[in-house]
Amino acid sequence: MALSSPVPAPSCSPCMGESETKRQQILTGASSVFAEHGYEGASMSAIARQAGVSKGTLYNYFANKADLFAAFVEQRCREKLPVALAPVQENAPPREILTAVARAMVRLITQPDSLMLYRIIVSEAPRFPQLGAIFWENGPRVAIATLANWIREQEARGTLTTEDPVFAAEQFFALCQTRIAHLRRFNLSSGTNSTDEEKVIHAAVKVFMAAYGSK
């Protein structure tokens, strides 16, 4: 008797698309719960309810809360940082590129979700030090390394001179956090506006170029 032809396996692409959609649904729910309750106060049960999934489904995607928070941080950084750091890929004078990066960074770090994430890290890191490490590895460390590489390229061209490109990059990002970022992190932002932002942006570039621009 002839064997019947095997039934072809179903395509995995719809399953993969559905899986990614569900994962994003969970991360969106987690964002709301983390924003309201912080890290310690956020339970996997509350996240599952907010995301509209069962706890079993939640644990199919994330082994524990730390795993979920890491994915949440990684996603935010992947979405935001490349856009903010994109100007370093352009062929333009250093002052122009630094101004674009400073403007992007000032706006990024003062967005509501960025402020929420910063507050969670600062408040919870003493009890959960892995949170600080997760944030550092996916956010500040990537930004510093990217700008430091650009600084090295500029040094090779003779437009900048630093003793330590990584330290110089750290200084630049610290300058971008002057006044506005600190005020908004403490909900003291009522007196800041676009004029204040531009002042911080241009002052950061001016100070950096005064220190490291080729004389």
One Martini backbone bead per residue (centre of mass of N, CA, C, O) as a GRO file, in nm:
protein
  215
    1MET     BB    1   0.097   0.036   0.023
    2ALA     BB    2   0.075   0.352  -0.012
    3LEU     BB    3   0.209   0.630   0.103
    4SER     BB    4   0.135   0.908   0.240
    5SER     BB    5   0.169   1.225   0.231
    6PRO     BB    6   0.309   1.459   0.398
    7VAL     BB    7   0.238   1.703   0.609
    8PRO     BB    8   0.293   2.016   0.602
    9ALA     BB    9   0.446   2.245   0.768
   10PRO     BB   10   0.390   2.513   0.924
   11SER     BB   11   0.437   2.826   0.922
   12CYS     BB   12   0.636   3.043   1.136
   13SER     BB   13   0.583   3.350   1.082
   14PRO     BB   14   0.315   3.396   1.234
   15CYS     BB   15   0.423   3.298   1.507
   16MET     BB   16   0.646   3.508   1.533
   17GLY     BB   17   0.461   3.754   1.515
   18GLU     BB   18   0.287   3.681   1.760
   19SER     BB   19   0.516   3.666   1.966
   20GLU     BB   20   0.609   3.964   1.940
   21THR     BB   21   0.339   4.091   2.013
   22LYS     BB   22   0.320   3.969   2.297
   23ARG     BB   23   0.583   4.084   2.404
   24GLN     BB   24   0.500   4.381   2.367
   25GLN     BB   25   0.253   4.370   2.547
   26ILE     BB   26   0.413   4.314   2.804
   27LEU     BB   27   0.603   4.562   2.799
   28THR     BB   28   0.377   4.770   2.814
   29GLY     BB   29   0.264   4.678   3.085
   30ALA     BB   30   0.528   4.707   3.246
   31SER     BB   31   0.566   5.010   3.214
   32SER     BB   32   0.317   5.093   3.383
   33VAL     BB   33   0.394   4.945   3.647
   34PHE     BB   34   0.673   5.067   3.694
   35ALA     BB   35   0.576   5.365   3.698
   36GLU     BB   36   0.382   5.323   3.955
   37HIS     BB   37   0.573   5.098   4.149
   38GLY     BB   38   0.822   5.016   4.046
   39TYR     BB   39   1.010   4.742   4.106
   40GLU     BB   40   0.929   4.616   4.379
   41GLY     BB   41   0.607   4.683   4.345
   42ALA     BB   42   0.621   4.497   4.104
   43SER     BB   43   0.423   4.246   3.979
   44MET     BB   44   0.357   3.980   3.780
   45SER     BB   45   0.051   3.995   3.813
   46ALA     BB   46   0.015   4.294   3.734
   47ILE     BB   47   0.144   4.271   3.456
   48ALA     BB   48  -0.049   4.063   3.340
   49ARG     BB   49  -0.304   4.234   3.368
   50GLN     BB   50  -0.208   4.481   3.204
   51ALA     BB   51  -0.139   4.295   2.943
   52GLY     BB   52  -0.356   4.058   2.906
   53VAL     BB   53  -0.228   3.802   3.059
   54SER     BB   54  -0.105   3.528   3.169
   55LYS     BB   55   0.126   3.400   3.380
   56GLY     BB   56   0.216   3.177   3.191
   57THR     BB   57   0.281   3.359   2.952
   58LEU     BB   58   0.482   3.540   3.092
   59TYR     BB   59   0.684   3.295   3.165
   60ASN     BB   60   0.741   3.223   2.865
   61TYR     BB   61   0.910   3.503   2.823
   62PHE     BB   62   0.977   3.540   3.145
   63ALA     BB   63   1.140   3.422   3.422
   64ASN     BB   64   1.146   3.721   3.553
   65LYS     BB   65   1.160   4.041   3.658
   66ALA     BB   66   1.452   4.099   3.573
   67ASP     BB   67   1.418   4.006   3.282
   68LEU     BB   68   1.195   4.210   3.212
   69PHE     BB   69   1.348   4.468   3.279
   70ALA     BB   70   1.579   4.427   3.083
   71ALA     BB   71   1.399   4.431   2.828
   72PHE     BB   72   1.287   4.714   2.875
   73VAL     BB   73   1.557   4.865   2.864
   74GLU     BB   74   1.662   4.762   2.592
   75GLN     BB   75   1.433   4.875   2.422
   76ARG     BB   76   1.464   5.172   2.486
   77CYS     BB   77   1.758   5.196   2.384
   78ARG     BB   78   1.713   5.092   2.090
   79GLU     BB   79   1.511   5.324   2.018
   80LYS     BB   80   1.675   5.593   2.114
   81LEU     BB   81   1.990   5.606   2.072
   82PRO     BB   82   2.036   5.597   1.761
   83VAL     BB   83   1.899   5.871   1.715
   84ALA     BB   84   2.076   6.051   1.905
   85LEU     BB   85   2.362   5.937   1.758
   86ALA     BB   86   2.349   5.984   1.443
   87PRO     BB   87   2.533   6.245   1.389
   88VAL     BB   88   2.818   6.086   1.396
   89GLN     BB   89   2.775   5.993   1.080
   90GLU     BB   90   2.839   6.264   0.990
   91ASN     BB   91   2.976   6.514   0.757
   92ALA     BB   92   3.083   6.739   0.995
   93PRO     BB   93   3.140   6.962   1.204
   94PRO     BB   94   3.185   6.924   1.535
   95ARG     BB   95   2.992   7.144   1.637
   96GLU     BB   96   2.743   7.042   1.482
   97ILE     BB   97   2.732   6.755   1.595
   98LEU     BB   98   2.723   6.825   1.899
   99THR     BB   99   2.461   6.985   1.885
  100ALA     BB  100   2.281   6.750   1.791
  101VAL     BB  101   2.341   6.561   2.028
  102ALA     BB  102   2.258   6.748   2.258
  103ARG     BB  103   1.966   6.787   2.171
  104ALA     BB  104   1.887   6.487   2.179
  105MET     BB  105   1.968   6.431   2.478
  106VAL     BB  106   1.796   6.636   2.625
  107ARG     BB  107   1.527   6.519   2.516
  108LEU     BB  108   1.559   6.229   2.612
  109ILE     BB  109   1.615   6.272   2.933
  110THR     BB  110   1.316   6.444   2.943
  111GLN     BB  111   1.145   6.222   2.907
  112PRO     BB  112   0.912   6.052   3.077
  113ASP     BB  113   1.040   5.761   3.045
  114SER     BB  114   1.326   5.847   3.133
  115LEU     BB  115   1.253   5.954   3.412
  116MET     BB  116   1.130   5.695   3.518
  117LEU     BB  117   1.381   5.517   3.489
  118TYR     BB  118   1.573   5.681   3.664
  119ARG     BB  119   1.407   5.662   3.929
  120ILE     BB  120   1.418   5.361   3.959
  121ILE     BB  121   1.722   5.320   3.970
  122VAL     BB  122   1.785   5.507   4.213
  123SER     BB  123   1.580   5.374   4.422
  124GLU     BB  124   1.668   5.048   4.370
  125ALA     BB  125   1.983   4.991   4.357
  126PRO     BB  126   2.059   4.928   4.657
  127ARG     BB  127   1.877   4.652   4.644
  128PHE     BB  128   1.920   4.636   4.303
  129PRO     BB  129   2.212   4.641   4.138
  130GLN     BB  130   2.133   4.516   3.857
  131LEU     BB  131   1.981   4.762   3.746
  132GLY     BB  132   2.224   4.947   3.702
  133ALA     BB  133   2.372   4.754   3.509
  134ILE     BB  134   2.159   4.737   3.289
  135PHE     BB  135   2.148   5.038   3.224
  136TRP     BB  136   2.447   5.093   3.167
  137GLU     BB  137   2.494   4.884   2.933
  138ASN     BB  138   2.242   5.007   2.745
  139GLY     BB  139   2.317   5.316   2.777
  140PRO     BB  140   2.569   5.493   2.870
  141ARG     BB  141   2.789   5.305   2.752
  142VAL     BB  142   2.703   5.332   2.456
  143ALA     BB  143   2.720   5.639   2.430
  144ILE     BB  144   3.016   5.673   2.513
  145ALA     BB  145   3.143   5.485   2.301
  146THR     BB  146   3.038   5.633   2.052
  147LEU     BB  147   3.165   5.912   2.110
  148ALA     BB  148   3.458   5.817   2.149
  149ASN     BB  149   3.496   5.718   1.858
  150TRP     BB  150   3.450   5.994   1.731
  151ILE     BB  151   3.682   6.139   1.874
  152ARG     BB  152   3.906   5.968   1.748
  153GLU     BB  153   3.848   6.056   1.460
  154GLN     BB  154   3.903   6.358   1.514
  155GLU     BB  155   4.193   6.326   1.603
  156ALA     BB  156   4.293   6.213   1.327
  157ARG     BB  157   4.201   6.498   1.188
  158GLY     BB  158   4.264   6.746   1.404
  159THR     BB  159   3.991   6.866   1.570
  160LEU     BB  160   4.081   6.699   1.826
  161THR     BB  161   4.203   6.703   2.185
  162THR     BB  162   4.277   6.422   2.394
  163GLU     BB  163   4.361   6.202   2.661
  164ASP     BB  164   4.042   6.091   2.696
  165PRO     BB  165   3.771   6.000   2.521
  166VAL     BB  166   3.586   5.882   2.741
  167PHE     BB  167   3.596   6.119   2.937
  168ALA     BB  168   3.497   6.331   2.736
  169ALA     BB  169   3.222   6.198   2.689
  170GLU     BB  170   3.125   6.215   2.980
  171GLN     BB  171   3.136   6.522   3.000
  172PHE     BB  172   2.934   6.589   2.780
  173PHE     BB  173   2.687   6.445   2.910
  174ALA     BB  174   2.697   6.610   3.168
  175LEU     BB  175   2.639   6.885   3.035
  176CYS     BB  176   2.350   6.796   2.924
  177GLN     BB  177   2.240   6.780   3.246
  178THR     BB  178   2.204   7.061   3.295
  179ARG     BB  179   1.945   7.166   3.501
  180ILE     BB  180   1.696   7.037   3.349
  181ALA     BB  181   1.725   6.741   3.428
  182HIS     BB  182   1.728   6.785   3.733
  183LEU     BB  183   1.455   6.927   3.761
  184ARG     BB  184   1.279   6.698   3.631
  185ARG     BB  185   1.358   6.468   3.828
  186PHE     BB  186   1.216   6.672   4.066
  187ASN     BB  187   0.969   6.833   3.958
  188LEU     BB  188   1.125   7.137   3.859
  189SER     BB  189   1.004   7.251   3.544
  190SER     BB  190   0.826   7.519   3.512
  191GLY     BB  191   1.082   7.724   3.421
  192THR     BB  192   1.122   7.560   3.160
  193ASN     BB  193   1.244   7.586   2.815
  194SER     BB  194   1.362   7.618   2.499
  195THR     BB  195   1.570   7.831   2.581
  196ASP     BB  196   1.707   7.660   2.798
  197GLU     BB  197   1.791   7.432   2.615
  198GLU     BB  198   1.975   7.596   2.424
  199LYS     BB  199   2.169   7.686   2.642
  200VAL     BB  200   2.273   7.405   2.718
  201ILE     BB  201   2.366   7.310   2.443
  202HIS     BB  202   2.570   7.544   2.370
  203ALA     BB  203   2.737   7.525   2.630
  204ALA     BB  204   2.839   7.238   2.599
  205VAL     BB  205   2.991   7.289   2.333
  206LYS     BB  206   3.169   7.524   2.421
  207VAL     BB  207   3.321   7.380   2.649
  208PHE     BB  208   3.427   7.141   2.489
  209MET     BB  209   3.582   7.305   2.267
  210ALA     BB  210   3.763   7.462   2.464
  211ALA     BB  211   3.905   7.195   2.567
  212TYR     BB  212   3.931   7.011   2.264
  213GLY     BB  213   3.985   7.199   2.057
  214SER     BB  214   4.174   7.291   1.814
  215LYS     BB  215   4.410   7.559   1.818
   0.00000   0.00000   0.00000
